[in-house]
Amino acid sequence: MSDATHLGTALIDDPYLLFDHAPISLWVQDFSGIRRLFDQVRAQGVHELGAYLEPRPDFVTACMGQIVVCDVNLETVRMLGAESKEHLLANLDRILRDGMAHHFQAELTALWDSATNWSGEGINYALDGSALDILLHWRILPGHEASWDRVLVTIENITERKRAERRLANLFEASPISLWEEDYGALKAYFDDLRAQGVDDLRAHLDAHPEAVEACMGLMRVLDVNRKTLDLFGAESKAQLLANLPRIFRDDMRTHFEQELLDLWQGRLAYAREGINYDLHGAPLNVQVDLRVMPGHEEDFAWVLVAIQDITARKKAEEYLYYLGTHDVMTGLYNRTYFQETMQRMQAERHDLITFIVADLNELKEVNDTLGHAAGDSLIRRAAEVLKAAFEPDAIVARVGGDEFVAVLPRTPANAAEQALVRIRSLLALNNKYYRGAPLSFALGMATSQPGQALDAVLRRADDAMYRDKAASTRRSRTRSHP
């Protein structure tokens, strides 16, 4: 028979060998001294241990001092770096100290409440001074419930696991982008309930019940956020941020959140999308939201990781570049490129009538030649001021040439456009009253679309009308010059 077989037979026959050679740290301890201290405290009329301990931190230390270690096994000796059981038992004060007090208070509360077993995480110390994260279980052995003089304790070294957890937590906390851990479980339950009711088209359901979008926003539960999140949204603490989520997720967020709902409904569990959030001071933030339902939670949505990046500066740069590409720098009006794109779009999409007003700035060349280009530029800017003031906000007013401007008036009949011409002439007179220098005047032409008529043809009609007005104005000037 082999030595291993002999050992196996011996272990079965001798329970002490089972204890001594168990692959997990085992302790036999005596808590009877703690029981006696509790009896003394109860005799003083104390019924709630927590309130008693709060002003008496030394009582926890006193209870720790009452623990008597009766025996430990060989795995305990190895785990704590002792040379022998005797070496370990002679140095218990170096093992059971400091960080142990935190979890030991929870153990005391369990004992006070008559629990016969307890489990929890805590700290012990190896004899070289290194802290060990431990998972501790104890049970008062049968027959010793009255005295607590025999308690079996198991200790599992979870230092590596806790180190990995702390590393992961630090990665989360110190991430340079905003991170949110969220629970979408209630949202998943809502989806399941809708499907059980026969809803198979969420978009149609949301169109019929627009209030459901905001209701779904309220179903998200935030579990944790990192430091960058507090900085991004201007919060002083996680508690302040979590208490003010309705100030962050509101208004324009609805648009992109509705699309998120549709993605999740269709089983798309990871996606990126741009949207709007708000900081706690009310300022809008352009954000890119990356959302992922974490592996293992595809069926319950109980763990969702959301990363938020502030792209406000990028969006402002994009908007500025777009502005430069679509606007005339001198006047702030739309430029010729934007006007031509608008013409193409309106030709493809229009259903209502459209009116064009063409305004040609008179005498610009003469002003440039006689007074200089600075005077000419001033005249162009004055022309833009008049045109901006003459039209409603939905009008598209563009500078399409050096001295030529076009206003596009959607859904505007001819009689309403005639009133715009009256306003332009009135504003011209007012402008000339308050500005010195060359007088400002326009040659004006107007045309309104007919059913089925191409917009290019309508614009040509307005242009022709403008040239007729210019010619008439020239004749009037000549008549005044040569009576």
C-alpha positions in Angstrom: 0.0 0.0 0.0 1.4 3.4 -1.0 2.1 6.3 1.5 -0.7 8.3 -0.1 -3.2 5.5 0.6 -2.0 5.2 4.2 -2.5 8.9 4.6 -6.0 8.8 3.1 -7.0 6.0 5.4 -5.5 7.8 8.4 -7.4 11.0 7.6 -10.7 9.1 7.5 -10.0 7.4 10.7 -8.7 10.4 12.5 -10.8 13.7 12.3 -7.8 15.7 13.8 -5.8 14.8 10.7 -8.6 16.1 8.5 -8.5 19.4 10.4 -4.7 19.7 10.4 -4.3 18.9 6.7 -7.3 20.7 5.3 -6.3 22.9 2.2 -8.0 25.9 3.8 -7.0 27.9 6.9 -8.9 26.5 9.9 -9.0 27.9 13.4 -10.7 26.6 16.6 -11.5 29.6 18.8 -13.1 30.3 22.1 -15.5 33.3 22.2 -16.7 32.7 25.8 -14.9 35.8 27.0 -16.9 37.9 24.6 -20.1 36.3 25.9 -19.2 37.3 29.4 -18.6 40.9 28.3 -21.9 40.9 26.5 -23.7 39.6 29.6 -22.2 42.5 31.6 -23.4 45.1 29.1 -26.9 43.6 28.9 -27.0 43.7 32.7 -26.6 47.5 32.4 -29.8 47.6 30.4 -28.2 47.9 26.9 -30.4 46.5 24.1 -28.8 47.9 21.0 -25.1 47.2 20.5 -24.4 49.7 17.7 -25.5 52.7 19.8 -23.4 51.4 22.7 -20.3 50.9 20.6 -20.4 54.3 18.9 -18.9 56.3 21.9 -16.9 53.3 23.1 -14.4 52.2 20.4 -12.2 50.6 23.1 -15.0 48.0 23.7 -14.3 46.5 20.3 -10.6 46.2 21.2 -11.5 44.6 24.5 -13.7 42.0 22.8 -10.8 41.2 20.3 -8.6 40.6 23.4 -11.1 38.0 24.7 -10.6 35.7 21.7 -8.7 32.6 22.6 -7.2 30.6 19.8 -7.3 26.9 20.7 -5.8 25.5 17.6 -4.9 26.2 13.9 -4.1 23.9 11.1 -1.0 23.7 8.9 -2.5 25.8 6.1 -2.9 28.6 8.6 0.8 28.4 9.6 1.8 28.5 5.9 -0.6 31.3 4.9 0.6 33.6 7.7 4.3 32.9 7.3 4.8 31.2 10.7 7.5 28.6 11.4 5.2 26.4 13.4 1.8 26.5 15.3 3.7 27.5 18.4 5.3 30.4 16.6 2.0 31.6 15.2 0.1 31.3 18.5 2.9 33.2 20.3 2.4 36.1 17.9 -1.3 36.5 17.5 -1.1 40.2 18.4 0.8 40.7 15.2 -1.9 38.9 13.2 -5.2 40.1 14.7 -4.9 43.9 14.8 -5.6 47.2 13.1 -7.7 46.6 10.0 -9.4 43.6 11.6 -11.4 46.0 13.9 -13.6 47.1 11.1 -15.0 43.7 10.2 -14.9 42.5 13.8 -17.5 45.1 14.8 -19.9 43.4 12.3 -19.0 40.1 13.8 -19.9 41.4 17.3 -23.2 42.7 16.1 -24.0 39.3 14.7 -23.1 37.6 18.0 -25.1 40.2 19.9 -28.2 39.3 17.7 -27.7 35.6 18.6 -26.3 34.5 15.2 -24.5 31.2 15.3 -22.6 31.9 12.1 -21.2 34.8 10.1 -19.4 35.5 6.8 -17.6 38.5 5.7 -14.5 40.1 4.3 -11.7 41.6 6.4 -8.0 42.1 7.0 -5.5 39.9 8.9 -1.7 40.3 8.8 1.1 37.8 8.0 4.0 37.7 10.4 6.2 39.6 7.9 3.7 42.5 8.4 2.0 42.3 5.0 -1.8 42.8 5.0 -3.9 39.9 3.8 -7.4 40.4 2.4 -9.5 37.5 3.8 -12.9 35.9 3.4 -13.8 34.8 6.9 -16.5 32.3 8.0 -17.2 31.2 11.5 -19.8 29.0 13.1 -20.4 28.2 16.8 -20.2 24.5 17.0 -23.2 22.4 18.0 -23.5 22.0 21.7 -21.6 25.2 22.4 -24.3 27.7 21.6 -24.7 28.7 25.2 -21.1 29.2 26.1 -19.5 30.2 22.7 -16.4 28.3 23.8 -15.9 26.4 20.6 -16.1 28.3 17.3 -14.8 26.9 14.0 -13.3 29.6 11.8 -12.2 29.3 8.1 -10.1 32.0 6.5 -9.6 32.2 2.8 -6.8 34.4 1.4 -8.4 36.6 -1.3 -5.6 39.1 -1.5 -5.0 38.6 -5.2 -8.7 38.8 -6.0 -9.0 42.0 -4.0 -5.9 43.5 -5.7 -7.5 42.8 -9.1 -10.7 44.3 -7.9 -8.9 47.4 -6.7 -7.0 47.6 -9.9 -10.2 47.5 -11.9 -11.8 50.0 -9.6 -8.8 52.4 -10.0 -9.0 52.0 -13.8 -12.7 52.9 -13.6 -12.2 55.8 -11.2 -9.1 57.3 -13.0 -10.4 56.9 -16.5 -9.8 60.1 -18.6 -13.4 59.8 -19.9 -16.7 59.8 -18.1 -17.8 56.3 -17.1 -21.2 55.2 -15.8 -22.2 51.8 -14.4 -25.9 51.5 -14.8 -28.7 49.0 -14.3 -31.2 48.9 -17.2 -33.1 45.9 -15.7 -36.3 47.8 -15.2 -36.1 49.0 -18.9 -35.7 45.3 -20.0 -38.7 44.4 -17.9 -40.7 47.2 -19.6 -39.7 45.9 -23.0 -40.7 42.3 -22.0 -44.1 43.6 -20.8 -44.7 45.5 -24.1 -43.9 42.4 -26.1 -46.2 40.3 -23.9 -48.9 42.9 -24.8 -48.3 42.2 -28.5 -46.2 45.3 -29.3 -43.7 44.5 -32.0 -43.0 48.0 -33.4 -41.5 50.2 -30.6 -41.2 53.2 -32.9 -44.9 53.2 -33.6 -45.6 52.7 -29.9 -43.5 55.7 -29.0 -45.1 57.8 -31.6 -48.5 56.9 -30.1 -47.2 57.3 -26.6 -44.6 60.1 -26.6 -44.6 60.2 -22.8 -43.1 56.7 -22.7 -39.7 58.1 -23.7 -39.4 60.1 -20.5 -40.8 57.3 -18.5 -38.1 55.0 -19.9 -35.5 57.7 -18.9 -36.7 57.2 -15.4 -36.2 53.5 -15.5 -32.4 53.7 -15.7 -30.6 53.2 -12.4 -27.1 54.6 -12.0 -24.9 52.3 -9.9 -21.6 54.3 -10.0 -19.8 57.1 -11.8 -16.1 58.0 -11.9 -14.2 61.1 -11.0 -14.1 62.4 -14.6 -17.9 62.3 -14.6 -18.0 64.7 -11.6 -15.6 67.0 -13.3 -17.5 66.9 -16.6 -20.9 67.7 -15.1 -19.7 70.2 -12.4 -20.6 68.0 -9.4 -18.9 68.2 -6.1 -19.7 64.6 -5.2 -21.3 61.5 -6.5 -24.2 62.1 -4.1 -24.8 65.5 -5.6 -24.6 64.2 -9.1 -27.0 61.3 -8.5 -29.5 63.6 -6.8 -29.6 65.9 -9.8 -29.8 63.4 -12.7 -33.0 65.1 -14.1 -31.0 68.3 -14.6 -28.4 66.3 -16.7 -30.7 64.1 -18.8 -33.4 66.4 -20.2 -34.7 68.4 -23.2 -32.6 67.7 -26.3 -31.4 64.3 -24.8 -34.8 62.9 -25.7 -34.0 62.7 -29.4 -30.9 60.5 -29.1 -32.3 58.6 -26.1 -35.3 57.5 -28.2 -32.9 56.1 -30.8 -31.0 54.2 -28.0 -34.3 52.7 -27.0 -35.0 51.5 -30.5 -31.4 50.0 -30.7 -31.9 48.1 -27.5 -35.4 46.9 -28.5 -33.9 45.5 -31.7 -31.1 43.6 -29.8 -28.3 46.0 -30.6 -26.5 45.9 -27.3 -23.4 48.0 -28.1 -23.4 51.3 -30.0 -22.1 54.9 -30.2 -24.1 58.0 -30.7 -23.8 61.7 -30.4 -26.2 63.8 -28.3 -26.8 66.5 -25.7 -26.5 66.4 -21.9 -26.4 69.3 -19.5 -24.0 70.1 -16.7 -25.3 71.1 -13.3 -24.9 74.8 -14.1 -27.3 74.4 -17.1 -24.8 74.5 -19.9 -25.4 72.1 -22.8 -22.7 69.6 -23.5 -22.3 67.9 -26.9 -21.4 64.3 -26.0 -20.5 61.1 -27.7 -22.2 58.2 -25.8 -20.8 54.7 -26.1 -23.1 52.1 -24.5 -22.5 48.4 -24.0 -24.6 45.8 -22.2 -21.9 43.9 -20.4 -21.3 40.2 -21.2 -23.5 37.9 -19.1 -26.3 40.5 -18.8 -27.7 40.3 -22.3 -31.0 38.8 -20.9 -31.5 41.2 -18.0 -29.6 44.4 -18.8 -28.6 44.6 -15.2 -25.1 45.8 -15.9 -24.6 48.5 -18.6 -21.4 50.4 -19.1 -21.8 53.9 -20.6 -18.8 56.1 -21.6 -19.4 59.8 -22.3 -16.9 62.0 -24.1 -17.3 65.7 -24.2 -17.1 66.7 -27.9 -18.4 70.3 -27.4 -15.2 71.9 -28.6 -15.1 69.6 -31.7 -18.8 70.3 -32.5 -18.1 74.1 -32.1 -15.2 73.8 -34.5 -17.3 71.8 -36.9 -20.1 74.3 -36.7 -17.7 77.2 -37.3 -16.2 75.4 -40.3 -19.8 74.8 -41.6 -20.6 78.5 -41.0 -17.6 79.5 -43.0 -18.5 77.2 -45.8 -22.1 78.4 -46.0 -21.9 82.1 -45.1 -20.6 85.2 -46.6 -17.9 86.5 -44.2 -18.4 90.2 -44.9 -22.2 90.2 -44.3 -23.1 87.1 -42.3 -25.7 86.2 -45.0 -25.7 82.8 -46.6 -23.3 82.5 -49.5 -23.8 81.4 -53.1 -22.8 77.8 -52.4 -25.5 77.4 -49.7 -28.0 79.1 -51.9 -27.4 76.7 -54.8 -27.6 73.7 -52.5 -30.9 75.1 -51.1 -32.3 75.5 -54.6 -31.5 71.8 -55.4 -33.0 70.6 -52.1 -36.2 72.7 -52.5 -36.6 71.6 -56.1 -36.5 68.0 -54.9 -38.6 68.4 -51.8 -40.9 71.4 -52.3 -44.7 71.0 -52.1 -45.7 74.7 -51.4 -45.2 77.8 -53.4 -42.0 79.7 -53.1 -41.2 83.4 -53.8 -37.8 84.8 -54.8 -36.8 88.4 -54.2 -33.7 89.6 -56.1 -32.0 92.7 -54.8 -29.1 94.3 -56.8 -27.1 96.9 -55.0 -27.0 100.1 -57.1 -23.9 102.2 -57.8 -21.4 99.8 -56.0 -18.8 100.1 -58.7 -19.0 103.9 -58.7 -18.6 104.0 -54.9 -15.5 101.6 -55.1 -14.0 103.7 -57.9 -14.6 107.1 -56.3 -14.6 106.6 -52.6 -12.6 103.4 -52.3 -13.3 99.7 -51.5 -13.7 100.4 -47.8 -16.7 102.6 -48.6 -18.0 99.9 -51.0 -17.6 97.3 -48.3 -19.5 99.5 -45.9 -22.3 99.8 -48.4 -22.5 96.0 -48.8 -22.8 95.5 -45.0 -25.5 98.2 -44.8 -27.4 96.3 -47.6 -27.2 93.1 -45.6 -28.5 94.9 -42.5 -31.6 96.1 -44.4 -32.3 92.6 -45.9 -31.9 90.9 -42.5 -34.4 93.2 -41.0 -36.9 93.0 -43.8 -37.7 89.3 -43.7 -39.2 86.7 -41.3 -36.8 84.2 -39.6 -37.7 81.4 -42.0 -36.5 83.3 -45.1 -33.2 82.4 -46.6 -31.2 85.5 -47.5 -28.0 85.0 -49.5 -25.3 87.2 -51.1 -24.8 85.4 -54.4 -22.5 88.0 -56.1 -20.5 91.1 -55.3 -23.6 93.3 -55.4 -26.4 90.8 -55.8 -28.6 89.3 -53.1 -31.5 86.8 -53.2 -34.1 86.1 -50.6 -36.0 82.8 -50.7 -39.4 82.9 -49.1 -41.0 79.5 -48.5 -44.8 79.2 -48.4 -45.1 83.0 -49.3 -47.7 84.1 -51.8 -47.1 87.2 -54.0 -49.2 89.6 -51.9 -47.1 88.8 -48.8 -43.9 89.2 -50.8 -45.1 92.6 -52.0 -45.3 93.7 -48.4 -41.6 92.6 -48.0 -40.7 94.9 -50.9 -42.4 97.7 -49.1 -40.5 97.0 -45.9 -37.2 97.0 -47.9 -37.9 100.4 -49.4 -38.9 101.8 -46.0 -35.7 100.4 -44.4 -33.6 101.8 -47.2 -34.9 105.3 -46.4 -34.3 104.8 -42.7 -30.8 103.4 -43.3 -29.8 106.4 -45.5 -31.1 108.8 -42.8 -28.7 107.4 -40.1 -25.7 106.6 -42.3 -23.4 109.1 -43.8 -21.7 108.4 -47.1 -22.9 107.0 -50.3 -26.7 106.5 -50.4 -28.0 102.9 -50.3 -30.4 101.7 -53.0 -31.6 98.5 -54.6 -33.0 97.4 -57.9 -35.6 94.8 -56.8 -37.4 92.0 -58.6 -39.9 89.4 -57.4 -41.4 86.2 -58.7 -43.6 83.5 -57.2 -43.6 79.9 -58.3 -46.5 78.4 -60.3 -47.5 74.7 -59.9 -45.0 72.5 -61.7 -42.7 75.3 -62.5 -38.9 74.7 -62.1 -37.3 77.0 -59.4 -34.6 78.1 -61.9 -37.3 79.5 -64.1 -38.9 81.3 -61.2 -35.5 82.8 -60.2 -35.0 84.0 -63.8 -38.3 85.7 -63.7 -37.3 87.5 -60.5 -34.0 88.4 -62.0 -35.7 89.8 -65.1 -38.0 91.9 -62.9 -34.9 93.2 -61.1 -33.3 94.3 -64.4 -36.5 96.1 -65.4 -36.5 97.9 -62.1 -32.9 98.9 -62.6 -33.5 100.1 -66.1 -36.5 102.2 -64.9 -34.4 103.6 -62.1 -31.7 104.6 -64.6 -34.3 106.3 -66.8 -35.6 108.2 -63.8 -32.1 109.3 -62.8 -31.4 110.6 -66.3 -34.7 112.5 -66.4 -33.8 114.2 -63.1 -30.4 115.0 -64.5 -31.7 116.4 -67.8 -35.0 118.2 -67.3 
